[in-house]
Amino acid sequence: MLINHDEYSKAIEEIREKAADSHAEMGFQIFENLANERKLERDQAEEGSRTKDLNQVDVAIAREKASQHRFVAQAWNQSRYGTKAGQTEVTISLGDMHLDALRKMKTIPDATKVIENDD
């Protein structure tokens, strides 16, 4: 295997580092292009059109752009933005907690357990 050879292994590692930077930059470019296309679409929409309003597409683009920035921050500064070994990210859904509390109070039937939140 090439990776087991010291000289090739070092060259492959250098290339991977450069490729990783390129992939991060391409990720930014993808979302920047989407944001620009969406802005153009909104700018060209007729007044009063729903297309002119901000919508879920705009929110999704903004969320993904923020996620891309967070990814790069974690990669470039692990000590400040990275997750520590053994550290677990916890996501809490207030809606799910509210439904659980209502179920425990028996104010809503158990049939609502089929509702799932996929945030």
C-alpha positions in Angstrom: 0.0 0.0 0.0 1.2 3.5 -0.8 0.2 4.9 2.6 2.6 2.5 4.3 5.6 4.0 2.5 6.9 7.0 4.4 7.6 9.2 1.4 4.3 8.5 -0.3 2.4 8.8 3.0 3.8 12.3 3.6 2.9 13.4 0.1 -0.6 11.9 0.4 -1.2 13.7 3.7 0.0 17.1 2.2 -2.4 16.6 -0.7 -5.3 15.7 1.6 -4.7 18.9 3.7 -4.9 21.0 0.5 -7.9 19.1 -0.7 -9.7 19.6 2.6 -9.2 23.3 2.3 -10.6 23.2 -1.3 -13.6 21.2 -0.1 -14.4 23.7 2.6 -14.1 26.6 0.1 -16.3 24.8 -2.4 -18.9 24.3 0.4 -19.0 28.1 1.0 -19.3 28.7 -2.8 -22.2 26.4 -3.2 -24.2 28.2 -0.5 -23.1 31.6 -1.8 -24.3 30.7 -5.3 -27.7 29.5 -3.9 -28.1 32.6 -1.8 -27.3 34.8 -4.9 -29.8 32.9 -7.1 -32.5 33.2 -4.4 -31.8 36.9 -4.0 -32.1 37.4 -7.8 -35.3 35.4 -7.8 -36.8 37.6 -5.0 -35.6 40.8 -6.7 -37.2 39.8 -10.0 -40.5 38.6 -8.4 -43.6 40.7 -8.8 -44.6 43.0 -5.9 -47.0 41.2 -3.6 -45.8 37.8 -4.8 -45.0 35.1 -2.3 -41.7 34.5 -4.1 -40.6 38.0 -3.0 -41.0 37.1 0.7 -38.4 35.4 2.7 -39.4 31.7 3.1 -38.1 28.3 4.2 -35.6 28.2 1.3 -34.0 31.4 2.6 -33.9 30.0 6.1 -32.4 26.7 5.0 -29.7 28.5 3.0 -28.8 30.7 6.0 -28.8 27.7 8.3 -26.4 25.8 6.0 -24.1 28.8 5.5 -23.9 29.1 9.3 -23.3 25.4 9.6 -20.4 25.7 7.0 -18.8 28.5 9.0 -19.2 26.4 12.2 -17.5 23.5 10.5 -14.5 25.5 9.4 -14.3 27.2 12.9 -14.2 23.7 14.5 -11.6 22.4 12.0 -9.3 25.4 12.3 -9.6 26.0 16.1 -10.4 22.8 17.9 -9.6 24.1 21.3 -12.2 26.9 21.1 -14.9 25.6 18.7 -14.4 21.8 18.6 -16.1 19.2 20.6 -13.9 17.7 23.3 -13.4 13.9 23.5 -16.2 12.4 25.5 -18.3 15.6 25.1 -21.8 14.9 23.7 -24.0 17.4 21.9 -27.5 17.5 23.4 -30.5 18.7 21.4 -33.6 19.6 23.3 -37.0 20.0 21.6 -39.3 22.1 23.7 -42.2 20.9 21.7 -41.5 17.3 22.5 -41.0 18.2 26.2 -44.3 20.0 26.2 -46.1 17.0 24.6 -44.5 14.6 27.1 -45.6 16.8 30.0 -49.2 16.9 28.6 -49.2 13.1 28.2 -48.1 12.7 31.8 -51.0 15.0 32.8 -53.3 12.8 30.6 -54.7 15.9 28.9 -53.9 14.5 25.5 -54.2 10.9 24.3 -51.2 8.7 23.8 -51.9 8.6 20.0 -49.8 11.8 19.7 -46.7 9.7 20.3 -46.4 9.2 16.6 -45.5 12.9 16.1 -41.7 13.1 15.8 -39.6 16.2 15.5 -36.7 15.7 13.0 -34.9 19.0 13.5 
